[in-house]
Amino acid sequence: MSLIIEGVTKRFGDKTVLDNINAVFDEAGITCVMGESGVGKTTLMRILMGLEKPDEGRVAGIGSVSAVFQEDRLIEDISAVENVMLVLGRGVRELAESELEFLLDASSLYQAVSELSGGMRRRVCLVRAMLKESDTLILDEPFTGMDEATKARVIEYIKTRRHDRTCVVVTHQREDAAALGARICLLTRAEAVATI
């Protein structure tokens, strides 16, 4: 089932952040949500995740969600492996290690995440989201702090590990959308328009 956003409006006080947003994200496809800063991309992602309720309109077909938030949501004083294991349960240390080793040096897997760089932390967040069972992946600016070579590896990881889940990625770069093979949903002050 496609992910459908129908007539979604969200206000905070007297400020309208989203105004009658309509979009359809293909089932099992990748869609990049783009738009200028402050247009409401993160608010829309929070609505998709069920963390905010729209004042008007509805979302259908979302199912269960795993996410990379715009800010890192890691437990600072435990390792990358232990942060990933939080979504996997006990007895899956080897899986967490092997997935993290695809994106991080093995030497960093057992450092406290507070000691990792911003780009490394984003990769830990991504592995955790990708390994959590879900129907939909929401990735809000997952490439922050990454150089081009690292980003290319991360994009390949997303493409090979999403297992036909519907994937919504917030990014500012059209090149990211092209590398992901994604459709683009352009969010403007008036409406969201899906384009190829």
C-alpha positions as CSV (number, residue, x, y, z in Angstrom):
1,M,0.0,0.0,0.0
2,S,1.3,3.4,-0.9
3,L,2.0,6.0,1.8
4,I,-0.6,8.8,1.3
5,I,-0.6,12.3,2.7
6,E,-3.9,13.9,2.2
7,G,-4.7,17.6,3.0
8,V,-2.2,17.8,5.9
9,T,-2.1,21.1,7.7
10,K,-0.1,21.9,10.8
11,R,0.0,25.1,12.8
12,F,2.0,26.1,15.9
13,G,0.1,28.9,17.5
14,D,-0.7,31.4,14.7
15,K,2.0,30.1,12.4
16,T,1.0,27.7,9.7
17,V,4.0,25.4,9.0
18,L,2.3,23.0,6.6
19,D,-0.7,24.0,4.5
20,N,-2.8,21.4,2.8
21,I,0.0,19.0,1.9
22,N,-0.9,16.2,-0.5
23,A,1.6,13.5,-1.7
24,V,1.7,9.8,-2.5
25,F,4.9,7.9,-1.8
26,D,5.1,4.6,-3.8
27,E,5.0,1.4,-1.8
28,A,8.5,-0.1,-1.6
29,G,9.9,3.0,-3.3
30,I,12.4,5.7,-2.3
31,T,11.2,9.3,-2.2
32,C,13.4,12.2,-1.3
33,V,11.6,15.1,0.3
34,M,13.2,18.4,-0.6
35,G,12.6,22.1,0.0
36,E,14.1,25.2,1.4
37,S,15.0,25.4,5.1
38,G,12.1,26.2,7.3
39,V,9.4,24.9,4.9
40,G,8.3,22.1,7.3
41,K,10.2,19.0,6.2
42,T,11.0,17.8,9.7
43,T,7.5,18.7,10.9
44,L,6.1,16.5,8.1
45,M,8.5,13.7,9.1
46,R,7.3,14.0,12.7
47,I,3.7,13.7,11.6
48,L,4.6,10.6,9.5
49,M,6.2,9.1,12.6
50,G,3.2,9.9,14.8
51,L,5.1,12.3,17.0
52,E,2.9,15.2,15.9
53,K,-0.8,15.2,14.9
54,P,-1.9,17.3,11.9
55,D,-4.5,19.9,12.6
56,E,-6.2,18.9,9.4
57,G,-5.9,16.0,6.9
58,R,-4.6,12.5,7.3
59,V,-1.8,10.0,6.7
60,A,-2.5,6.5,5.5
61,G,-0.4,3.5,4.7
62,I,2.5,4.3,7.0
63,G,2.5,1.0,9.0
64,S,5.4,0.6,11.5
65,V,8.2,3.1,11.3
66,S,12.0,3.1,12.0
67,A,13.8,6.4,11.7
68,V,16.9,8.5,11.6
69,F,16.0,11.8,13.3
70,Q,17.5,15.1,12.3
71,E,19.3,15.1,15.7
72,D,21.2,12.1,16.8
73,R,19.3,10.0,19.4
74,L,22.0,7.8,20.8
75,I,22.9,6.8,24.3
76,E,26.1,8.7,24.8
77,D,28.0,6.6,27.2
78,I,27.5,3.2,25.5
79,S,29.2,1.9,22.3
80,A,28.0,1.9,18.7
81,V,27.3,-1.8,19.0
82,E,25.3,-1.5,22.2
83,N,23.2,1.4,20.7
84,V,22.4,-0.8,17.7
85,M,21.6,-3.8,19.9
86,L,18.9,-1.8,21.6
87,V,16.6,-2.3,18.6
88,L,17.7,-5.9,18.1
89,G,17.5,-7.5,21.5
90,R,19.9,-9.9,23.2
91,G,22.0,-12.4,21.3
92,V,22.5,-10.3,18.2
93,R,25.9,-8.8,18.9
94,E,27.5,-10.3,15.8
95,L,24.8,-8.9,13.5
96,A,25.3,-5.4,15.0
97,E,29.0,-5.7,14.6
98,S,28.9,-6.9,11.0
99,E,26.5,-4.2,9.9
100,L,28.4,-1.4,11.6
101,E,31.6,-2.6,10.1
102,F,30.1,-1.9,6.7
103,L,30.1,1.8,7.5
104,L,32.6,2.2,10.4
105,D,36.2,1.2,11.2
106,A,36.2,-1.9,13.5
107,S,38.3,0.1,16.0
108,S,35.4,2.5,16.7
109,L,32.6,-0.1,17.3
110,Y,33.2,-0.3,21.1
111,Q,34.0,3.4,21.7
112,A,31.4,5.4,23.6
113,V,29.4,7.2,20.9
114,S,30.2,10.5,22.7
115,E,33.7,10.0,21.4
116,L,32.7,9.6,17.7
117,S,32.6,12.3,15.1
118,G,29.2,13.7,13.9
119,G,29.4,11.7,10.6
120,M,30.2,8.5,12.5
121,R,27.3,9.1,14.8
122,R,25.0,9.5,11.9
123,R,26.1,6.1,10.5
124,V,25.4,4.5,13.9
125,C,21.9,6.0,13.8
126,L,21.4,4.8,10.2
127,V,22.4,1.2,11.0
128,R,20.1,1.1,14.0
129,A,17.2,2.4,11.9
130,M,17.9,0.0,9.0
131,L,18.1,-3.1,11.3
132,K,14.8,-2.3,13.1
133,E,11.9,-4.2,11.6
134,S,9.4,-1.8,10.1
135,D,7.2,-1.1,7.1
136,T,8.5,2.4,6.5
137,L,11.9,4.1,6.9
138,I,12.0,7.8,7.6
139,L,15.5,9.2,7.2
140,D,15.7,12.9,8.1
141,E,19.0,14.3,6.7
142,P,20.9,11.1,7.1
143,F,24.0,12.3,5.3
144,T,24.9,15.2,7.6
145,G,28.7,15.4,8.4
146,M,29.7,12.9,5.6
147,D,32.2,13.4,2.9
148,E,31.3,12.3,-0.7
149,A,33.0,8.9,-0.4
150,T,31.3,8.1,2.9
151,K,28.0,9.3,1.5
152,A,28.3,7.0,-1.5
153,R,28.9,4.0,0.8
154,V,26.0,5.0,3.0
155,I,23.7,5.4,0.0
156,E,24.7,1.9,-1.2
157,Y,24.0,0.6,2.3
158,I,20.5,2.1,2.2
159,K,19.7,0.6,-1.2
160,T,20.9,-2.9,-0.2
161,R,19.5,-3.0,3.3
162,R,16.0,-1.4,3.0
163,H,14.5,-4.7,1.8
164,D,11.7,-3.1,-0.3
165,R,10.4,-1.0,2.6
166,T,8.9,2.4,1.7
167,C,11.7,4.9,2.3
168,V,11.3,8.6,2.8
169,V,14.6,10.6,2.9
170,V,14.9,14.3,3.7
171,T,17.9,15.8,1.8
172,H,18.9,19.1,0.3
173,Q,20.9,17.6,-2.6
174,R,19.3,16.4,-5.9
175,E,22.5,14.4,-6.4
176,D,21.5,12.3,-3.3
177,A,18.1,11.6,-4.9
178,A,19.7,10.6,-8.2
179,A,22.2,8.2,-6.4
180,L,19.3,6.6,-4.4
181,G,17.2,6.2,-7.6
182,A,14.5,8.2,-5.8
183,R,11.5,10.2,-6.8
184,I,11.5,13.8,-5.5
185,C,8.7,15.3,-3.5
186,L,9.3,19.1,-3.5
187,L,7.8,20.7,-0.4
188,T,7.0,24.4,-0.9
189,R,5.1,26.9,1.1
190,A,1.9,26.0,-0.7
191,E,2.0,22.3,-1.5
192,A,4.0,19.2,-2.0
193,V,4.4,18.1,-5.6
194,A,5.8,14.6,-6.4
195,T,8.0,14.6,-9.5
196,I,10.3,12.0,-11.2
